[in-house]
């Protein structure tokens, strides 16, 4: 009986260890977009890092950007007859920015990206996911003529 319990406990520990390792499965739009991509592409699109620290064969870059001011209008109840009722929330201004830490291998490929500072929203993507997670917009080619 004791041996059976120890075996089950050991198996549970092994399985827990397997499921908690970060094996490259992206958890958000930023990771989905940037894991495995060249760090040069990230910095070319969004600007240089604010600092870097070498850690063995990799480098951890700290980056901050995506500054934006967003105006949020006041919200009002809607009455039964479709008219505007009492105010639910006041108008406000949000000051948005995004901070990430990128771990880059010696071949300058992003191996992990950790969101260090972000603005969460009640519904929809966070500001970092919205700003960094979307694929780059390409400009249409202009025909010479």
C-alpha positions in Angstrom: 0.0 0.0 0.0 2.8 2.4 0.9 4.7 1.6 -2.2 1.6 2.2 -4.4 1.1 5.7 -2.8 4.8 6.6 -3.3 4.6 5.5 -7.0 1.5 7.6 -7.6 3.0 10.6 -5.9 6.2 10.3 -7.9 4.2 9.9 -11.1 2.2 13.0 -10.2 5.4 15.0 -9.7 6.8 13.9 -13.0 3.7 14.8 -14.8 3.5 18.2 -13.1 7.1 18.9 -14.1 6.3 18.1 -17.7 3.3 20.4 -17.9 4.9 23.4 -16.3 8.0 23.7 -18.5 7.9 26.5 -21.2 8.5 24.5 -24.3 7.8 27.3 -26.8 4.0 27.2 -26.6 2.9 30.8 -26.9 0.5 32.0 -24.2 -0.4 35.4 -25.7 -0.4 37.3 -29.0 3.1 38.9 -28.3 4.7 35.5 -27.9 2.9 34.0 -30.8 4.1 36.9 -33.0 7.8 37.2 -31.8 9.1 33.8 -30.5 11.6 32.4 -32.9 11.9 35.7 -34.9 15.1 37.7 -35.4 15.5 40.4 -32.6 16.7 42.8 -35.3 13.2 42.8 -36.8 11.7 43.6 -33.5 14.1 46.5 -32.8 13.8 47.8 -36.4 10.0 48.0 -36.1 9.7 49.3 -32.5 13.0 51.0 -31.6 16.1 50.1 -29.7 16.2 48.5 -26.2 16.7 50.7 -23.1 19.2 48.2 -21.6 20.8 44.8 -22.1 22.4 42.2 -19.8 24.4 39.3 -21.0 23.5 36.0 -19.4 25.7 33.2 -20.5 25.2 32.6 -24.3 22.1 34.8 -24.4 21.3 38.5 -23.8 18.3 39.9 -22.0 17.1 43.1 -23.6 14.7 45.5 -21.8 12.5 47.5 -24.1 9.7 50.1 -23.5 7.6 51.9 -26.0 4.2 52.0 -27.6 3.3 55.3 -25.9 -0.3 56.3 -26.6 -2.9 58.5 -25.1 -6.4 57.1 -25.3 -9.6 59.1 -24.5 -12.4 57.1 -22.9 -15.8 58.7 -23.2 -18.3 58.8 -20.3 -20.7 55.9 -20.2 -24.4 56.4 -19.5 -27.3 54.0 -18.8 -29.9 53.6 -21.5 -33.5 54.0 -20.3 -36.4 51.9 -21.4 -37.5 54.4 -24.0 -34.0 54.5 -25.5 -32.8 57.8 -24.0 -29.6 58.4 -22.1 -30.0 57.9 -18.4 -27.7 58.6 -15.5 -23.9 58.5 -15.9 -22.2 55.2 -15.1 -18.6 56.3 -15.5 -16.9 59.6 -16.1 -14.8 60.4 -19.2 -11.1 59.7 -18.6 -7.7 59.6 -20.3 -5.5 56.5 -20.3 -1.8 56.9 -20.8 -0.6 53.6 -22.4 2.9 52.1 -22.8 4.3 48.6 -23.0 7.5 47.1 -21.4 8.9 43.7 -22.3 12.1 41.7 -21.7 13.4 39.7 -24.6 15.8 36.9 -24.1 17.9 36.6 -27.3 20.2 33.8 -28.2 23.7 34.2 -29.6 22.3 33.9 -33.1 20.1 37.0 -32.4 16.8 35.0 -32.3 14.2 35.8 -29.7 13.9 32.7 -27.4 11.5 34.2 -24.9 9.6 37.5 -24.5 8.1 38.5 -21.1 5.7 41.3 -20.7 7.0 43.4 -17.8 4.5 46.3 -17.9 1.1 46.4 -19.5 -2.4 47.8 -19.3 -5.0 45.1 -19.0 -8.5 45.7 -20.3 -11.8 44.2 -19.1 -12.4 42.6 -22.5 -10.2 42.2 -25.5 -6.4 42.2 -25.8 -4.1 44.1 -23.4 -2.2 47.1 -24.8 1.0 45.1 -25.3 -0.9 42.4 -27.1 -2.6 45.0 -29.3 0.5 46.9 -30.0 3.2 44.2 -30.3 1.0 41.2 -31.2 -0.3 42.4 -34.5 1.7 41.5 -37.6 3.5 44.4 -39.2 1.5 46.4 -41.7 3.1 46.5 -45.1 2.6 49.4 -47.4 1.3 48.6 -50.9 3.9 49.0 -53.7 3.5 52.0 -55.8 3.7 51.2 -59.5 6.3 53.2 -61.5 5.0 54.8 -64.5 
